[in-house]
Amino acid sequence: MSRAFVKEDDGIPEEPVKRQPSGKPNYVTPAGLDLLKARAAELAWLRAGLMSKKHPDDPRSLELRQAELDLEYYGTQIKRAILVDNRGLAAEDARFGAVVVVREPDGTVKEYKIVGEDEADAAVGKLNWDSPLAGALLGAGAGAQVALPRKTGAIRLEIISVRYPKE
């Protein structure tokens, strides 16, 4: 069988991927800003290590280009960062940095923290402030019912509590 039209997948992308900022304001929590700086430092260290071993035909050349592009992205995000420090805030409504506990229609209780785009991780309940769910929660307080738009129709969430951790 001819392999002329079969692409071998060796796990290495053919070209580096350049991440682009969203164009939205880059609000960050103090922890989010620390994460950006830590990632930039890791990438600078990786880049320095790869530069010392650079050879044009070496697969690490692609890794080096990717590290440089990623370092550029994180550097830009740090420069664009707008620090919003609501730690320990005594507000009753959900704002940036808030931890919001909600009850879903089936009775499931979930906790979400509203954070910046680079800190967001839905798997652990950290929501990008610009996401539909965060948008539904922002401005609402305990006892409020909010609608979360879905393709099949909105679902209603009850806000149980809003707090601003001191950490």
Rosetta constraint file for C-alpha pairs under 8 A:
AtomPair CA 14 CA 62 HARMONIC 7.92 0.50
AtomPair CA 15 CA 62 HARMONIC 6.97 0.50
AtomPair CA 16 CA 62 HARMONIC 6.49 0.50
AtomPair CA 16 CA 63 HARMONIC 7.66 0.50
AtomPair CA 16 CA 65 HARMONIC 6.41 0.50
AtomPair CA 16 CA 66 HARMONIC 4.94 0.50
AtomPair CA 16 CA 69 HARMONIC 7.75 0.50
AtomPair CA 17 CA 66 HARMONIC 6.65 0.50
AtomPair CA 17 CA 69 HARMONIC 7.57 0.50
AtomPair CA 18 CA 66 HARMONIC 7.69 0.50
AtomPair CA 18 CA 69 HARMONIC 5.84 0.50
AtomPair CA 18 CA 70 HARMONIC 7.07 0.50
AtomPair CA 18 CA 73 HARMONIC 7.88 0.50
AtomPair CA 19 CA 69 HARMONIC 7.60 0.50
AtomPair CA 19 CA 70 HARMONIC 7.05 0.50
AtomPair CA 19 CA 73 HARMONIC 6.39 0.50
AtomPair CA 20 CA 73 HARMONIC 7.00 0.50
AtomPair CA 21 CA 73 HARMONIC 7.42 0.50
AtomPair CA 21 CA 77 HARMONIC 7.26 0.50
AtomPair CA 25 CA 80 HARMONIC 7.66 0.50
AtomPair CA 25 CA 81 HARMONIC 7.86 0.50
AtomPair CA 25 CA 82 HARMONIC 7.41 0.50
AtomPair CA 26 CA 77 HARMONIC 7.07 0.50
AtomPair CA 26 CA 80 HARMONIC 5.92 0.50
AtomPair CA 26 CA 81 HARMONIC 5.00 0.50
AtomPair CA 26 CA 82 HARMONIC 5.77 0.50
AtomPair CA 26 CA 116 HARMONIC 6.67 0.50
AtomPair CA 26 CA 117 HARMONIC 7.27 0.50
AtomPair CA 27 CA 81 HARMONIC 5.89 0.50
AtomPair CA 27 CA 82 HARMONIC 4.67 0.50
AtomPair CA 27 CA 83 HARMONIC 5.95 0.50
AtomPair CA 27 CA 84 HARMONIC 6.44 0.50
AtomPair CA 27 CA 115 HARMONIC 7.72 0.50
AtomPair CA 27 CA 116 HARMONIC 5.34 0.50
AtomPair CA 27 CA 117 HARMONIC 7.83 0.50
AtomPair CA 28 CA 32 HARMONIC 5.30 0.50
AtomPair CA 28 CA 33 HARMONIC 5.83 0.50
AtomPair CA 28 CA 81 HARMONIC 6.17 0.50
AtomPair CA 28 CA 82 HARMONIC 5.92 0.50
AtomPair CA 28 CA 83 HARMONIC 5.05 0.50
AtomPair CA 28 CA 84 HARMONIC 5.98 0.50
AtomPair CA 28 CA 115 HARMONIC 6.56 0.50
AtomPair CA 28 CA 116 HARMONIC 4.83 0.50
AtomPair CA 28 CA 117 HARMONIC 7.93 0.50
AtomPair CA 28 CA 119 HARMONIC 7.80 0.50
AtomPair CA 29 CA 33 HARMONIC 6.22 0.50
AtomPair CA 29 CA 83 HARMONIC 5.96 0.50
AtomPair CA 29 CA 84 HARMONIC 5.52 0.50
AtomPair CA 29 CA 85 HARMONIC 5.89 0.50
AtomPair CA 29 CA 86 HARMONIC 7.92 0.50
AtomPair CA 29 CA 97 HARMONIC 6.39 0.50
AtomPair CA 29 CA 115 HARMONIC 6.39 0.50
AtomPair CA 29 CA 116 HARMONIC 6.81 0.50
AtomPair CA 30 CA 34 HARMONIC 6.31 0.50
AtomPair CA 30 CA 83 HARMONIC 6.66 0.50
AtomPair CA 30 CA 84 HARMONIC 7.30 0.50
AtomPair CA 30 CA 85 HARMONIC 6.27 0.50
AtomPair CA 31 CA 35 HARMONIC 6.20 0.50
AtomPair CA 32 CA 36 HARMONIC 6.30 0.50
AtomPair CA 32 CA 115 HARMONIC 7.59 0.50
AtomPair CA 32 CA 116 HARMONIC 6.87 0.50
AtomPair CA 32 CA 118 HARMONIC 7.21 0.50
AtomPair CA 32 CA 119 HARMONIC 5.35 0.50
AtomPair CA 33 CA 37 HARMONIC 6.29 0.50
AtomPair CA 33 CA 78 HARMONIC 7.12 0.50
AtomPair CA 33 CA 81 HARMONIC 7.36 0.50
AtomPair CA 33 CA 83 HARMONIC 7.43 0.50
AtomPair CA 34 CA 38 HARMONIC 6.05 0.50
AtomPair CA 35 CA 39 HARMONIC 6.06 0.50
AtomPair CA 35 CA 119 HARMONIC 7.43 0.50
AtomPair CA 36 CA 40 HARMONIC 6.19 0.50
AtomPair CA 36 CA 74 HARMONIC 6.26 0.50
AtomPair CA 36 CA 77 HARMONIC 7.44 0.50
AtomPair CA 36 CA 78 HARMONIC 6.46 0.50
AtomPair CA 36 CA 118 HARMONIC 7.62 0.50
AtomPair CA 37 CA 41 HARMONIC 6.17 0.50
AtomPair CA 37 CA 74 HARMONIC 7.71 0.50
AtomPair CA 37 CA 78 HARMONIC 7.06 0.50
AtomPair CA 38 CA 42 HARMONIC 6.21 0.50
AtomPair CA 39 CA 43 HARMONIC 6.18 0.50
AtomPair CA 39 CA 74 HARMONIC 7.27 0.50
AtomPair CA 40 CA 44 HARMONIC 6.12 0.50
AtomPair CA 40 CA 71 HARMONIC 5.67 0.50
AtomPair CA 40 CA 74 HARMONIC 5.71 0.50
AtomPair CA 40 CA 75 HARMONIC 6.63 0.50
AtomPair CA 41 CA 45 HARMONIC 6.22 0.50
AtomPair CA 42 CA 46 HARMONIC 6.15 0.50
AtomPair CA 43 CA 47 HARMONIC 5.92 0.50
AtomPair CA 43 CA 67 HARMONIC 5.94 0.50
AtomPair CA 43 CA 68 HARMONIC 7.66 0.50
AtomPair CA 43 CA 70 HARMONIC 7.29 0.50
AtomPair CA 43 CA 71 HARMONIC 5.75 0.50
AtomPair CA 44 CA 48 HARMONIC 6.16 0.50
AtomPair CA 44 CA 67 HARMONIC 7.88 0.50
AtomPair CA 44 CA 71 HARMONIC 6.76 0.50
AtomPair CA 45 CA 49 HARMONIC 6.32 0.50
AtomPair CA 46 CA 50 HARMONIC 6.18 0.50
AtomPair CA 46 CA 67 HARMONIC 7.09 0.50
AtomPair CA 47 CA 51 HARMONIC 5.98 0.50
AtomPair CA 47 CA 64 HARMONIC 5.98 0.50
AtomPair CA 47 CA 67 HARMONIC 5.92 0.50
AtomPair CA 47 CA 68 HARMONIC 6.69 0.50
AtomPair CA 48 CA 52 HARMONIC 6.45 0.50
AtomPair CA 49 CA 53 HARMONIC 6.91 0.50
AtomPair CA 50 CA 54 HARMONIC 5.99 0.50
AtomPair CA 50 CA 60 HARMONIC 6.84 0.50
AtomPair CA 50 CA 61 HARMONIC 7.78 0.50
AtomPair CA 50 CA 63 HARMONIC 7.87 0.50
AtomPair CA 50 CA 64 HARMONIC 5.91 0.50
AtomPair CA 51 CA 64 HARMONIC 7.18 0.50
AtomPair CA 54 CA 58 HARMONIC 7.09 0.50
AtomPair CA 54 CA 60 HARMONIC 7.12 0.50
AtomPair CA 54 CA 61 HARMONIC 6.35 0.50
AtomPair CA 55 CA 60 HARMONIC 7.93 0.50
AtomPair CA 55 CA 61 HARMONIC 6.77 0.50
AtomPair CA 56 CA 61 HARMONIC 6.26 0.50
AtomPair CA 57 CA 61 HARMONIC 7.21 0.50
AtomPair CA 59 CA 63 HARMONIC 6.92 0.50
AtomPair CA 60 CA 64 HARMONIC 5.89 0.50
AtomPair CA 61 CA 65 HARMONIC 6.23 0.50
AtomPair CA 62 CA 66 HARMONIC 6.14 0.50
AtomPair CA 63 CA 67 HARMONIC 6.08 0.50
AtomPair CA 64 CA 68 HARMONIC 6.18 0.50
AtomPair CA 65 CA 69 HARMONIC 6.23 0.50
AtomPair CA 66 CA 70 HARMONIC 6.07 0.50
AtomPair CA 67 CA 71 HARMONIC 5.94 0.50
AtomPair CA 68 CA 72 HARMONIC 6.15 0.50
AtomPair CA 69 CA 73 HARMONIC 6.30 0.50
AtomPair CA 70 CA 74 HARMONIC 6.23 0.50
AtomPair CA 71 CA 75 HARMONIC 5.98 0.50
AtomPair CA 72 CA 76 HARMONIC 6.13 0.50
AtomPair CA 73 CA 77 HARMONIC 6.18 0.50
AtomPair CA 74 CA 78 HARMONIC 6.13 0.50
AtomPair CA 75 CA 79 HARMONIC 6.32 0.50
AtomPair CA 76 CA 80 HARMONIC 6.11 0.50
AtomPair CA 77 CA 81 HARMONIC 5.88 0.50
AtomPair CA 84 CA 96 HARMONIC 7.28 0.50
AtomPair CA 84 CA 97 HARMONIC 7.69 0.50
AtomPair CA 85 CA 97 HARMONIC 7.41 0.50
AtomPair CA 86 CA 96 HARMONIC 7.19 0.50
AtomPair CA 86 CA 97 HARMONIC 5.92 0.50
AtomPair CA 86 CA 98 HARMONIC 7.60 0.50
AtomPair CA 86 CA 164 HARMONIC 6.68 0.50
AtomPair CA 87 CA 97 HARMONIC 7.21 0.50
AtomPair CA 87 CA 164 HARMONIC 5.48 0.50
AtomPair CA 87 CA 165 HARMONIC 5.52 0.50
AtomPair CA 87 CA 166 HARMONIC 4.64 0.50
AtomPair CA 87 CA 167 HARMONIC 6.51 0.50
AtomPair CA 88 CA 163 HARMONIC 7.99 0.50
AtomPair CA 88 CA 164 HARMONIC 5.01 0.50
AtomPair CA 88 CA 165 HARMONIC 5.42 0.50
AtomPair CA 88 CA 166 HARMONIC 4.50 0.50
AtomPair CA 89 CA 163 HARMONIC 7.87 0.50
AtomPair CA 89 CA 164 HARMONIC 5.57 0.50
AtomPair CA 90 CA 163 HARMONIC 7.89 0.50
AtomPair CA 90 CA 164 HARMONIC 7.35 0.50
AtomPair CA 91 CA 163 HARMONIC 7.71 0.50
AtomPair CA 91 CA 164 HARMONIC 7.99 0.50
AtomPair CA 92 CA 141 HARMONIC 5.54 0.50
AtomPair CA 92 CA 142 HARMONIC 7.21 0.50
AtomPair CA 92 CA 162 HARMONIC 6.32 0.50
AtomPair CA 92 CA 163 HARMONIC 7.51 0.50
AtomPair CA 93 CA 138 HARMONIC 7.32 0.50
AtomPair CA 93 CA 139 HARMONIC 5.18 0.50
AtomPair CA 93 CA 140 HARMONIC 5.00 0.50
AtomPair CA 93 CA 141 HARMONIC 4.22 0.50
AtomPair CA 93 CA 142 HARMONIC 7.45 0.50
AtomPair CA 93 CA 162 HARMONIC 6.59 0.50
AtomPair CA 94 CA 98 HARMONIC 5.69 0.50
AtomPair CA 94 CA 99 HARMONIC 7.73 0.50
AtomPair CA 94 CA 100 HARMONIC 6.90 0.50
AtomPair CA 94 CA 137 HARMONIC 6.32 0.50
AtomPair CA 94 CA 138 HARMONIC 4.86 0.50
AtomPair CA 94 CA 139 HARMONIC 5.03 0.50
AtomPair CA 94 CA 140 HARMONIC 5.55 0.50
AtomPair CA 94 CA 141 HARMONIC 6.09 0.50
AtomPair CA 94 CA 162 HARMONIC 6.07 0.50
AtomPair CA 94 CA 163 HARMONIC 7.92 0.50
AtomPair CA 95 CA 114 HARMONIC 7.40 0.50
AtomPair CA 95 CA 138 HARMONIC 5.47 0.50
AtomPair CA 95 CA 139 HARMONIC 6.26 0.50
AtomPair CA 96 CA 114 HARMONIC 5.43 0.50
AtomPair CA 96 CA 115 HARMONIC 6.23 0.50
AtomPair CA 96 CA 129 HARMONIC 6.77 0.50
AtomPair CA 96 CA 138 HARMONIC 7.69 0.50
AtomPair CA 97 CA 113 HARMONIC 6.32 0.50
AtomPair CA 97 CA 114 HARMONIC 5.10 0.50
AtomPair CA 97 CA 115 HARMONIC 5.60 0.50
AtomPair CA 97 CA 164 HARMONIC 6.72 0.50
AtomPair CA 98 CA 113 HARMONIC 5.60 0.50
AtomPair CA 98 CA 114 HARMONIC 5.68 0.50
AtomPair CA 98 CA 162 HARMONIC 6.48 0.50
AtomPair CA 98 CA 163 HARMONIC 5.72 0.50
AtomPair CA 98 CA 164 HARMONIC 4.96 0.50
AtomPair CA 98 CA 165 HARMONIC 7.57 0.50
AtomPair CA 99 CA 111 HARMONIC 6.77 0.50
AtomPair CA 99 CA 112 HARMONIC 5.53 0.50
AtomPair CA 99 CA 113 HARMONIC 4.30 0.50
AtomPair CA 99 CA 114 HARMONIC 6.68 0.50
AtomPair CA 99 CA 162 HARMONIC 5.76 0.50
AtomPair CA 99 CA 163 HARMONIC 5.34 0.50
AtomPair CA 99 CA 164 HARMONIC 6.10 0.50
AtomPair CA 99 CA 165 HARMONIC 7.44 0.50
AtomPair CA 100 CA 111 HARMONIC 5.67 0.50
AtomPair CA 100 CA 112 HARMONIC 5.22 0.50
AtomPair CA 100 CA 113 HARMONIC 6.21 0.50
AtomPair CA 100 CA 114 HARMONIC 7.99 0.50
AtomPair CA 100 CA 137 HARMONIC 7.80 0.50
AtomPair CA 100 CA 159 HARMONIC 7.07 0.50
AtomPair CA 100 CA 160 HARMONIC 7.58 0.50
AtomPair CA 100 CA 161 HARMONIC 5.82 0.50
AtomPair CA 100 CA 162 HARMONIC 4.63 0.50
AtomPair CA 100 CA 163 HARMONIC 6.66 0.50
AtomPair CA 101 CA 109 HARMONIC 6.92 0.50
AtomPair CA 101 CA 110 HARMONIC 5.68 0.50
AtomPair CA 101 CA 111 HARMONIC 4.35 0.50
AtomPair CA 101 CA 112 HARMONIC 6.35 0.50
AtomPair CA 101 CA 159 HARMONIC 6.01 0.50
AtomPair CA 101 CA 160 HARMONIC 5.36 0.50
AtomPair CA 101 CA 161 HARMONIC 5.21 0.50
AtomPair CA 101 CA 162 HARMONIC 6.52 0.50
AtomPair CA 102 CA 109 HARMONIC 5.61 0.50
AtomPair CA 102 CA 110 HARMONIC 5.44 0.50
AtomPair CA 102 CA 111 HARMONIC 6.36 0.50
AtomPair CA 102 CA 157 HARMONIC 6.22 0.50
AtomPair CA 102 CA 158 HARMONIC 5.41 0.50
AtomPair CA 102 CA 159 HARMONIC 4.43 0.50
AtomPair CA 102 CA 160 HARMONIC 5.28 0.50
AtomPair CA 102 CA 161 HARMONIC 7.24 0.50
AtomPair CA 103 CA 107 HARMONIC 5.69 0.50
AtomPair CA 103 CA 108 HARMONIC 5.57 0.50
AtomPair CA 103 CA 109 HARMONIC 4.45 0.50
AtomPair CA 103 CA 110 HARMONIC 6.47 0.50
AtomPair CA 103 CA 157 HARMONIC 5.74 0.50
AtomPair CA 103 CA 158 HARMONIC 5.11 0.50
AtomPair CA 103 CA 159 HARMONIC 6.47 0.50
AtomPair CA 103 CA 160 HARMONIC 6.77 0.50
AtomPair CA 104 CA 108 HARMONIC 5.25 0.50
AtomPair CA 104 CA 109 HARMONIC 6.34 0.50
AtomPair CA 104 CA 110 HARMONIC 7.74 0.50
AtomPair CA 104 CA 156 HARMONIC 7.00 0.50
AtomPair CA 104 CA 157 HARMONIC 5.07 0.50
AtomPair CA 104 CA 158 HARMONIC 6.73 0.50
AtomPair CA 105 CA 155 HARMONIC 7.30 0.50
AtomPair CA 105 CA 156 HARMONIC 6.48 0.50
AtomPair CA 105 CA 157 HARMONIC 6.53 0.50
AtomPair CA 111 CA 125 HARMONIC 6.31 0.50
AtomPair CA 112 CA 125 HARMONIC 4.58 0.50
AtomPair CA 112 CA 126 HARMONIC 5.71 0.50
AtomPair CA 112 CA 127 HARMONIC 6.59 0.50
AtomPair CA 113 CA 125 HARMONIC 6.18 0.50
AtomPair CA 113 CA 126 HARMONIC 4.81 0.50
AtomPair CA 113 CA 127 HARMONIC 5.94 0.50
AtomPair CA 114 CA 126 HARMONIC 6.04 0.50
AtomPair CA 114 CA 127 HARMONIC 4.94 0.50
AtomPair CA 114 CA 128 HARMONIC 6.14 0.50
AtomPair CA 114 CA 129 HARMONIC 5.44 0.50
AtomPair CA 114 CA 134 HARMONIC 6.36 0.50
AtomPair CA 115 CA 119 HARMONIC 6.20 0.50
AtomPair CA 115 CA 120 HARMONIC 6.04 0.50
AtomPair CA 115 CA 126 HARMONIC 6.32 0.50
AtomPair CA 115 CA 127 HARMONIC 5.78 0.50
AtomPair CA 115 CA 128 HARMONIC 5.32 0.50
AtomPair CA 115 CA 129 HARMONIC 5.57 0.50
AtomPair CA 116 CA 120 HARMONIC 6.11 0.50
AtomPair CA 116 CA 127 HARMONIC 7.70 0.50
AtomPair CA 116 CA 128 HARMONIC 5.26 0.50
AtomPair CA 116 CA 129 HARMONIC 5.92 0.50
AtomPair CA 117 CA 127 HARMONIC 7.92 0.50
AtomPair CA 117 CA 128 HARMONIC 4.83 0.50
AtomPair CA 117 CA 129 HARMONIC 7.05 0.50
AtomPair CA 117 CA 130 HARMONIC 7.76 0.50
AtomPair CA 118 CA 128 HARMONIC 7.93 0.50
AtomPair CA 119 CA 126 HARMONIC 7.28 0.50
AtomPair CA 119 CA 128 HARMONIC 7.49 0.50
AtomPair CA 120 CA 126 HARMONIC 4.85 0.50
AtomPair CA 120 CA 127 HARMONIC 5.06 0.50
AtomPair CA 120 CA 128 HARMONIC 5.00 0.50
AtomPair CA 121 CA 125 HARMONIC 6.39 0.50
AtomPair CA 121 CA 126 HARMONIC 4.86 0.50
AtomPair CA 121 CA 127 HARMONIC 6.39 0.50
AtomPair CA 121 CA 128 HARMONIC 7.87 0.50
AtomPair CA 122 CA 126 HARMONIC 5.25 0.50
AtomPair CA 122 CA 127 HARMONIC 5.83 0.50
AtomPair CA 127 CA 131 HARMONIC 6.80 0.50
AtomPair CA 127 CA 133 HARMONIC 7.61 0.50
AtomPair CA 127 CA 134 HARMONIC 6.22 0.50
AtomPair CA 128 CA 134 HARMONIC 6.81 0.50
AtomPair CA 129 CA 134 HARMONIC 5.38 0.50
AtomPair CA 129 CA 135 HARMONIC 6.80 0.50
AtomPair CA 130 CA 134 HARMONIC 6.48 0.50
AtomPair CA 130 CA 135 HARMONIC 6.27 0.50
AtomPair CA 131 CA 135 HARMONIC 6.02 0.50
AtomPair CA 132 CA 136 HARMONIC 6.23 0.50
AtomPair CA 132 CA 148 HARMONIC 7.08 0.50
AtomPair CA 132 CA 149 HARMONIC 7.38 0.50
AtomPair CA 133 CA 137 HARMONIC 6.41 0.50
AtomPair CA 133 CA 148 HARMONIC 6.16 0.50
AtomPair CA 134 CA 138 HARMONIC 5.98 0.50
AtomPair CA 136 CA 146 HARMONIC 6.09 0.50
AtomPair CA 136 CA 147 HARMONIC 6.42 0.50
AtomPair CA 136 CA 148 HARMONIC 5.98 0.50
AtomPair CA 137 CA 146 HARMONIC 6.83 0.50
AtomPair CA 140 CA 144 HARMONIC 6.22 0.50
AtomPair CA 140 CA 146 HARMONIC 7.67 0.50
AtomPair CA 140 CA 159 HARMONIC 7.72 0.50
AtomPair CA 141 CA 159 HARMONIC 6.56 0.50
AtomPair CA 141 CA 161 HARMONIC 7.03 0.50
AtomPair CA 141 CA 162 HARMONIC 6.42 0.50
AtomPair CA 142 CA 158 HARMONIC 7.91 0.50
AtomPair CA 142 CA 159 HARMONIC 4.98 0.50
AtomPair CA 142 CA 160 HARMONIC 5.04 0.50
AtomPair CA 142 CA 161 HARMONIC 4.72 0.50
AtomPair CA 142 CA 162 HARMONIC 6.25 0.50
AtomPair CA 143 CA 158 HARMONIC 6.38 0.50
AtomPair CA 143 CA 159 HARMONIC 5.41 0.50
AtomPair CA 143 CA 160 HARMONIC 5.90 0.50
AtomPair CA 143 CA 161 HARMONIC 7.64 0.50
AtomPair CA 144 CA 158 HARMONIC 5.84 0.50
AtomPair CA 144 CA 159 HARMONIC 5.47 0.50
AtomPair CA 145 CA 156 HARMONIC 6.30 0.50
AtomPair CA 145 CA 157 HARMONIC 5.55 0.50
AtomPair CA 145 CA 158 HARMONIC 4.53 0.50
AtomPair CA 145 CA 159 HARMONIC 6.34 0.50
AtomPair CA 146 CA 156 HARMONIC 5.54 0.50
AtomPair CA 146 CA 157 HARMONIC 5.29 0.50
AtomPair CA 146 CA 158 HARMONIC 6.48 0.50
AtomPair CA 146 CA 159 HARMONIC 7.64 0.50
AtomPair CA 147 CA 154 HARMONIC 5.75 0.50
AtomPair CA 147 CA 155 HARMONIC 5.57 0.50
AtomPair CA 147 CA 156 HARMONIC 4.59 0.50
AtomPair CA 147 CA 157 HARMONIC 6.33 0.50
AtomPair CA 148 CA 154 HARMONIC 5.19 0.50
AtomPair CA 148 CA 155 HARMONIC 5.26 0.50
AtomPair CA 148 CA 156 HARMONIC 6.23 0.50
AtomPair CA 148 CA 157 HARMONIC 7.25 0.50
AtomPair CA 149 CA 153 HARMONIC 6.21 0.50
AtomPair CA 149 CA 154 HARMONIC 4.19 0.50
AtomPair CA 149 CA 155 HARMONIC 6.61 0.50
AtomPair CA 150 CA 154 HARMONIC 5.08 0.50
AtomPair CA 150 CA 155 HARMONIC 7.11 0.50
